[in-house]
Amino acid sequence: MQQSSDIWYLSWDLLRSLQLTPQEIALSIEHLLLGRKRQQVWNAPKAVITPPDGRYMMATLAAADDPPFLAVKALVLNPDNPKNGLASINSLVTLLDSRSGLPLAVIDGNWVTAMRTAGLSAVAAKRLARPDASVAAFIGCGVQAHSHLQAFAALFPLKRIYAFGRGAGSRDVFCRSAEKMGLTAVASETAQEALRDADVIVTSVTLSPQLVPFLDARWLKPGAFVTMTDLAVPWLKESMVAFDRIIVDDLEQEASMPKPLVDPALVCGDLTGLVTGDVAGRCAANERTAFVFRGLALGDLAVAGLAYQRACECSQGTLAAD
């Protein structure tokens, strides 16, 4: 598929057609996390720009020797985009050969972000959630809810989901998707109603300057696991002490940020430590656990590299110059 001078474009539709499974994505992320400990993978803290108008601009960088790829992602979140018929978040990933620096592919970043975020959550959930989890709750019913539903349904014996979102339309679409998977779907009237009986919880609330925290960790039942894809912004800070174990995606990245996601005193470790075994996962059935994360560049690399390899195997892709 690849000639040395060619740069390939992998669109959302093409990426979906590759049918990468949640298990494959989680394994790709775990492979790079283990490689990071061996100093064969490098992950830079994300760079962030936050203009005063509420936009959120971010760039990530990660590289590996095995597979020999470097991935750069640029992303813009604009809360005003939906008013113009656009997704709130738009992004692009550039994949290079990590040895020569030759460009290999330009990849739809929205797909990569959705898949890598759910993949990171899956890696954490395998170690922090109860393996018999059968009830899931979703606070926010957009792209991340859909990708996490697919990932968690592959990991756990889910039977029922609760959904709560500000838009009834997206919530109902999400519930129908769950029902098509053979799950019982309940549209909750309040966030507390959605959370109280759940074994695993995904929060993916769209960030905006006007967002006021409204989720209370003290509502969670013993044994619950939460993955917070929204920087924990919707959660009441004073309630975070209700968790017995909190893991972040990257301690080095957290240390470089001006404002921590949660009180550092509550953090037990990061995802690399969790996968390598240097940090303990769930230690008791009744522990409340949480994965709180900003997004790990290594995850973008894992997903983009896996997708590129699969596209090469299938001889799929479009020349970026076409």
C-alpha positions in Angstrom: 0.0 0.0 0.0 2.8 2.4 1.0 5.4 4.0 -1.3 8.1 6.1 0.3 6.8 9.3 -1.1 3.1 8.6 -0.4 1.0 10.0 2.4 -2.3 8.3 3.0 -5.5 9.7 4.4 -7.6 7.5 6.6 -11.2 8.9 6.9 -13.8 8.2 9.6 -15.7 5.9 7.3 -12.6 3.9 6.3 -11.5 3.6 9.9 -14.8 2.3 10.9 -14.7 -0.3 8.1 -11.4 -1.7 9.6 -13.6 -3.0 12.5 -10.9 -2.8 15.2 -12.2 -4.5 18.3 -12.1 -2.9 21.8 -9.8 -5.8 22.8 -7.4 -5.1 20.0 -7.2 -1.4 20.9 -6.7 -2.1 24.7 -3.9 -4.6 23.9 -2.2 -2.0 21.6 -2.3 0.6 24.4 -1.1 -2.0 27.0 1.8 -2.9 24.6 3.0 0.7 24.5 2.6 1.2 28.2 4.8 -1.8 28.8 7.2 -0.4 26.2 7.3 2.9 28.0 8.7 1.2 31.1 11.5 -0.3 28.9 12.2 3.1 27.5 11.1 2.1 24.0 8.1 4.4 24.0 8.0 8.2 24.8 5.0 10.3 25.7 5.1 14.1 26.0 2.7 16.0 28.3 -0.1 17.5 26.2 0.2 21.2 25.2 -2.9 23.2 25.8 -4.2 26.7 24.8 -7.4 28.1 26.4 -8.5 31.3 24.7 -10.9 33.5 26.8 -13.8 32.7 24.6 -14.2 29.1 25.9 -12.3 27.3 23.2 -9.9 24.5 24.2 -6.9 23.7 21.9 -4.7 20.8 22.5 -1.7 18.9 20.9 -0.2 15.6 21.8 3.0 13.8 20.9 4.1 10.2 21.4 6.7 8.0 19.7 7.7 4.3 19.8 10.4 2.0 18.5 8.0 -0.9 18.3 6.0 -0.2 16.2 8.3 2.5 14.7 5.7 5.3 14.6 5.4 8.9 15.9 1.9 10.4 16.3 1.0 14.1 16.6 -2.6 15.1 17.3 -4.1 18.6 17.1 -7.6 19.1 18.5 -10.0 22.0 19.0 -13.0 22.0 21.2 -15.4 24.9 20.5 -18.7 24.9 22.5 -20.2 27.1 19.8 -19.7 24.6 17.0 -23.1 22.9 17.4 -24.7 26.2 16.6 -23.1 26.0 13.2 -23.9 22.4 12.6 -20.5 21.1 13.6 -19.2 18.6 16.1 -18.0 20.3 19.4 -14.6 18.6 18.9 -12.5 18.3 15.7 -9.0 16.9 15.3 -6.4 15.4 13.1 -3.6 12.9 13.7 -0.4 12.9 11.6 1.6 9.6 11.7 5.3 9.5 10.9 8.0 6.9 10.8 9.8 7.4 14.1 13.2 6.5 12.7 13.3 8.4 9.4 10.7 11.0 10.1 9.0 10.3 6.8 5.2 11.1 6.9 3.0 8.0 6.6 -0.6 9.0 7.1 -3.1 11.7 8.0 -5.8 10.2 10.1 -9.3 11.4 11.2 -8.6 12.6 14.7 -12.2 12.4 16.0 -12.2 8.7 15.4 -8.8 8.2 17.0 -9.9 10.3 20.0 -13.1 8.3 20.5 -11.4 5.0 20.2 -8.4 5.8 22.3 -10.4 7.4 25.1 -12.6 4.3 25.3 -9.4 2.2 25.0 -7.7 3.9 27.9 -10.9 3.5 30.0 -11.0 -0.2 29.1 -7.4 -0.7 30.2 -8.1 0.9 33.5 -11.5 -0.9 33.9 -9.9 -4.3 33.5 -8.0 -3.6 36.7 -10.2 -1.3 38.6 -13.8 -2.5 38.0 -15.5 -5.6 39.3 -15.3 -8.3 36.7 -19.0 -9.2 37.2 -20.2 -5.6 36.5 -23.6 -5.9 34.8 -25.1 -2.4 35.2 -23.5 0.7 33.5 -24.4 4.3 33.7 -23.6 7.0 31.2 -23.7 10.7 32.1 -23.5 12.4 28.7 -24.7 10.5 25.6 -22.5 11.6 22.8 -19.6 10.1 20.9 -17.7 9.0 24.0 -20.8 7.3 25.4 -21.2 5.2 22.3 -17.5 4.2 22.1 -17.4 3.3 25.8 -20.6 1.3 25.5 -19.0 -0.8 22.8 -15.8 -1.2 24.8 -17.5 -2.0 28.2 -20.0 -4.4 26.6 -17.0 -6.4 25.3 -15.3 -6.4 28.7 -18.2 -7.0 31.1 -21.4 -9.1 31.3 -23.6 -5.9 30.9 -27.4 -6.4 31.1 -28.7 -2.9 31.8 -27.6 0.7 31.2 -28.8 4.0 32.6 -28.4 7.1 30.5 -28.6 10.8 31.5 -27.9 13.7 29.3 -29.0 17.3 28.7 -30.3 16.5 25.3 -33.3 14.1 25.2 -32.6 13.4 21.5 -29.0 12.2 21.9 -30.0 10.3 25.1 -32.8 8.4 23.2 -30.6 7.6 20.3 -28.0 6.2 22.7 -30.7 4.1 24.5 -31.8 2.7 21.2 -28.2 1.7 20.4 -27.9 -0.1 23.7 -31.2 -1.9 23.0 -30.0 -3.1 19.6 -27.1 -4.7 21.5 -29.6 -6.7 23.6 -29.3 -4.5 26.7 -32.1 -3.0 28.8 -31.8 0.8 28.5 -33.3 3.2 31.0 -33.5 7.0 30.3 -32.9 8.5 33.7 -34.6 11.7 34.9 -31.7 12.7 37.1 -28.0 12.0 37.3 -28.4 10.6 40.8 -31.0 8.1 39.5 -28.6 7.0 36.8 -25.6 6.5 39.2 -27.0 4.9 42.3 -27.3 1.3 41.0 -24.4 1.3 38.5 -21.4 -1.0 38.7 -19.5 1.0 36.0 -20.0 4.7 35.2 -18.8 6.8 32.3 -19.0 10.5 32.5 -18.4 12.4 29.2 -20.1 15.8 29.8 -19.3 18.4 27.2 -17.0 21.0 28.8 -17.9 24.7 28.7 -17.1 27.8 30.8 -20.7 27.7 32.2 -20.5 24.1 33.5 -21.3 23.8 37.2 -20.3 20.6 39.0 -23.4 18.5 39.7 -22.1 14.9 40.2 -21.5 13.6 43.7 -19.3 10.6 44.3 -21.1 9.9 47.6 -24.1 8.7 45.4 -22.1 5.7 44.2 -22.7 2.3 45.7 -19.8 0.3 47.2 -17.8 -1.5 44.5 -18.6 1.1 41.7 -16.0 2.1 39.1 -16.1 5.5 37.4 -14.1 6.6 34.3 -14.1 10.4 33.9 -13.4 11.4 30.3 -14.4 15.0 31.1 -11.4 16.0 33.3 -13.6 15.4 36.4 -15.1 18.9 35.9 -18.7 17.8 36.5 -17.8 16.1 39.8 -18.1 18.0 43.1 -14.4 18.3 44.3 -15.4 17.8 48.0 -17.0 14.4 47.1 -13.9 12.9 45.6 -12.8 11.6 49.0 -15.5 9.0 48.7 -13.3 7.1 46.3 -11.0 4.4 47.8 -8.6 4.4 44.8 -8.1 7.1 42.1 -5.8 6.5 39.1 -4.8 9.2 36.6 -3.5 8.6 33.1 0.0 10.0 33.6 1.7 11.3 36.8 4.4 13.2 34.8 1.8 15.0 32.7 -0.2 15.9 35.9 2.9 17.3 37.5 3.3 19.7 34.5 -0.2 21.0 34.6 -1.1 24.3 36.4 -4.3 22.8 37.9 -4.5 19.2 38.9 -7.5 17.1 38.0 -8.0 16.0 41.6 -6.2 16.6 44.8 -2.8 14.9 44.3 -3.1 13.4 47.8 -6.0 11.3 46.6 -4.1 9.8 43.6 -2.7 6.3 44.0 -0.8 6.1 40.7 -1.1 6.2 37.0 -2.1 4.0 34.1 1.5 2.9 33.3 2.0 1.8 36.9 -1.4 0.0 36.8 -0.4 -2.0 33.7 3.1 -2.8 34.8 1.9 -4.0 38.2 3.8 -1.2 40.1 0.5 0.2 41.2 -2.3 -2.0 42.7 -5.7 -2.2 41.0 -8.9 -3.1 42.8 -8.0 -4.6 46.2 -11.5 -5.3 47.6 -15.0 -5.9 46.1 -16.5 -3.0 47.9 -13.9 -0.4 46.9 -15.1 2.7 45.0 -12.5 3.3 42.2 -12.0 6.0 39.6 -9.9 6.6 36.5 -9.5 10.4 36.0 -7.7 11.4 32.9 -6.8 14.2 30.5 -5.9 12.0 27.6 -2.7 10.3 27.0 -0.7 10.9 23.8 0.5 7.3 23.9 -3.2 6.2 23.5 -3.4 8.3 20.2 -0.3 6.6 19.0 -1.5 3.1 19.9 -4.8 3.6 18.0 -3.5 5.5 15.0 -0.6 3.0 14.6 -2.9 0.0 14.8 -5.3 1.5 12.3 -2.5 2.3 9.9 -1.1 -1.2 10.1 -4.6 -2.7 9.5 -5.3 -0.4 6.6 -1.9 -1.4 5.0 -2.8 -5.1 5.5 -6.2 -4.5 3.8 -4.7 -2.2 1.1 -7.1 0.5 2.1 -6.6 4.2 2.1 -6.6 7.3 -0.1 -3.6 9.2 -1.2 -3.7 12.5 0.7 -2.7 14.4 -2.5 -5.7 12.9 -4.5 
